[in-house]
Amino acid sequence: MTRSLSLVLALLWTLSLQAAPSAVSGGYVGATTCEGCHAAEYEQWQDSHHDLAMEPANGDTVLGDFSDATFDYFGTVSTFSRKDERYIVRTDGPDGKLTDFPIAYTFGVYPLQQYLIELPGGRLQALSIVWDSRPEAEGGQRWYHLYPEEPIRAGDELHWTGLNQNWNFMCADCHSTNLQKNYDLDTATYDTTWSEIDVACEACHGPGKTHVVAVQNDNRGLQHGGFKGSLSRAEPRAWAIDPKTGNPQPWSHGPEAQPELEVCAQCHSRRATQFHGARPQDGLFNHFMPSLLEEGLYHVDGQIDGEVFVYGSFVQSKMYHAGVTCSDCHNPHSLDLKAEGNAVCGQCHQASKYDAETHHGHPQDSAGAQCVNCHMPEKTYMGVDDRRDHSFRIPRPDLSVALGVPNTCNQCHTEKEAQWAAAALEKRHGPPPTGHFAKALQAGRYGGNQAETLLSELILDTTQPAIARATAVSLLPRYLSGQSAAVLQQASRSEEPLVALGAAQALNGIPERYRPMFGLPGLYDQHRVIRSLVASNLPPNAVPANPPELSQRYDAALADYIQSQLNNADRPESLVNLGGIYWQLGEPDNVEAYYRKAIEQAPYYTPAYVNLADFLRSQGDDVGGRKVLEQALPAVTDPAPIQHSLGLLLVRQQQTGDAMPYLRKAAESPSATARYVYVYAVALNSSGQTRQAIDVLESAYPRFPGNAEILSALASFYRSLGLDDEAQRYEKLLRG
């Protein structure tokens, strides 16, 4: 480095300190300091989606129409205007009354822009009326509401003033750099801080102070240039196409050589933040708990369903397992694709083989000839935001036929059936591959006589994606027997963090007396999130005193878990978790306090009422539990668990007649579980209504095929009526 450049860098750093003292908190120096040496990367980053992730609201950043524009939402008319230099929305506030609110920040830029409003207590809230920033020709340049189907009023959990639209918890750490949430449970307030308001250089590379000092002192010998880690691969890799196959040469290093991916995944994944203060080098599983292939987020074959933000899809892909990483396709600074159209895929896949009608079966340059439309199908979120599945899967209409999952062929060919698409693909490319994990996850989610076997086989099959195997581990306790227990024990010792996470989650579904045999190995896991989750599911009396190291690990991991929930005490889920922990620890005052705090914080949150009623029952206070459940009925979003719990409470009090309507409503609810149906049917049978009980079970059976309780009850009830043929039919299904 020349002396003049060193002086320029030093001056930029000094100016950044004067302009924004908070920017050096924790060694953060700010993007303008980085620009001194990395001008090209800085220029690429400017005006990228990372740069514009969040900005102060001003004439340069606000895209929406604030020229007294109005928007009518089920009779509530909001007005967008300007007063001097401020942008104002007049809309329904926390009390439901029209009020003027200044726009504090813009949030995002394309294809929509949201607006953040500051409310008391340090809260920033995301307005649900958003600006469609697409061109007018594409339907954009308009205001629209994120929940257009039904009116969301003040007090609703989805209203813009509520918990679920709170920036501090929901959005902040992925739209800012060095975010510290700083929630105070006692005062229910935030003191949230950040180094930079957008996703700047140090969000991905880590604090730059040591690096800057090293460069200024011409000390180039520091590992990673003074950063704690490197985003580069273990070795450089240029993807070379094998001319014989048209495919890239396999890379033996595999996914362990992709440090960049876990940095991107800290934001580009569906995950919960367990421990704040993450740095890029910390790894995903020391701060975050990524979601597995859960119902509502993913279809059973791993296709995206809910908003899952790439990571969970990508780690299913063959590309991930071959060593591909994000920056092979995306410029990491501008975020643009490295080439246009099929040329992105052509970096590794020979165009003459794949970008040809003989492969894709569509006219060249048509929509069907675009690789992404077959291998990365889109789904629209937030009304206008089309996002692509990153599992790079081959189209599988045969799975649509067998399991009812969507397929990309019929997204375009809507007039055709899945059977047609499956036949067309088989004619062109031959029979579909065998061994997909979808059948096992289907059985695991919904029940089936082969569920235990299929899940066990998937868990043991290391050729399958770890996230699919982890999901199978989390489902296995529903069907656990002596035979599959050994499989779960093996999973609990896995060095693959996703599988270990699945095993930690599985503990909650295992009777407490058996948990140590599956859970104790997890206390030795190298990842803080996994250790703490394991400890939360192990009752204290289940952990042996010897060796002392084991109990010490348990104490430390449990303390971590409690801290993780306190970190997120602005959410009712965490308060309920804290209540459960203190119940295990035998501290009843804390139990009740946290459950009641959760109800106060989120009156709509069903589990808080159910858990509090269960706790009061354990204390011999069913009367108090009944009051809690009756209080919940008009308040909660999903009353089915309340109705089920209230019905069981009344049965215990020998008030079966009063219990039956509650049990029936729970069993008939769209959110009903197989257990709700089974309990209601048993209650009907016990009251002499066996035929009605059978009708209830048979109506529910298509929703829960293979459920052991339902099959067993059907066999028993038919036999009690002397209908042996019907009983034998269900007994046969039960045996598999």
Helices and strands as residue ranges (DSSP letters): H 3-19, G 21-27, H 31-35, H 39-45, E 54-56, E 69-73, E 76-83, E 86-92, E 98-102, E 105-107, E 112-119, E 123-126, E 129-132, G 136-138, E 142-145, G 163-165, H 167-170, H 172-175, E 183-184, E 189-190, H 201-205, H 209-216, G 223-226, G 254-257, H 259-265, E 271-273, G 280-282, G 284-286, E 288-290, H 311-314, H 318-322, G 326-328, G 341-343, G 345-347, H 351-354, H 357-360, G 367-369, H 371-375, E 378-381, E 385-388, H 397-403, H 408-412, H 418-429, H 438-446, H 451-460, H 466-475, G 476-479, H 482-492, H 497-506, G 507-509, G 512-514, H 515-519, G 520-524, H 528-536, G 540-542, H 548-567, H 572-584, H 588-601, H 606-618, H 622-632, H 640-652, H 656-668, H 674-686, H 690-700, G 701-703, H 708-720, H 724-735
